[in-house]
Amino acid sequence: MARFARVIAFAFPLVLAGLPALAEDSAKLNVNEKPEVLTKVTLEDIRDALQNAGYRAQIKNDSSGDYVSSASGGRNFFASLGGCDDQKICKSILMETGGWTLKTPPTVEALNQFHFDNGAWITAMTYKDGKYYGDYRADLTGGVTKAWLQGVVEDFASSADTFATFMQKQQ
């Protein structure tokens, strides 16, 4: 018991000395501060999230509408908004990369393995043009935080690299 009392007597001043630093760190983390919620995600929000993650990104327009263009690992990808109402409040974000023309379609087993190995961030799609694309859709209903949006676009961008590598092996 005396040994325990000596340990406490020795450690207690060290704990007290660290309290001001702990209080300062806690003040920086303000746990009562609520994250900013985007109830109306815009293409500007998506562009900014990509740029904040270190990707080049710009808003463009073509015959299908407005979208954000970016790239990862030398491969272009795009993000657009879907299910928008009159107030331009959108229900989803669609991110897409691709345009691969394959001589032989990947097997179901190969696609399943890709999804198993890569957390299924990207779904392989074939469109009417016969090319393969990697798509990811995320729900925006009810709003999202800027941190969530940042995480989603970063995860998609890194997954686009992985998907491109997979598709190049299929050619």
Secondary structure as GFF3:
##gff-version 3
##sequence-region A 1 171
A	DSSP	alpha_helix	2	29	.	.	.	ID=ss1
A	DSSP	beta_strand	37	38	.	.	.	ID=ss2
A	DSSP	alpha_helix	43	52	.	.	.	ID=ss3
A	DSSP	beta_strand	57	62	.	.	.	ID=ss4
A	DSSP	beta_strand	65	72	.	.	.	ID=ss5
A	DSSP	beta_strand	75	82	.	.	.	ID=ss6
A	DSSP	beta_strand	92	100	.	.	.	ID=ss7
A	DSSP	alpha_helix	108	117	.	.	.	ID=ss8
A	DSSP	beta_strand	123	126	.	.	.	ID=ss9
A	DSSP	beta_strand	132	139	.	.	.	ID=ss10
A	DSSP	beta_strand	144	145	.	.	.	ID=ss11
A	DSSP	alpha_helix	146	170	.	.	.	ID=ss12
###
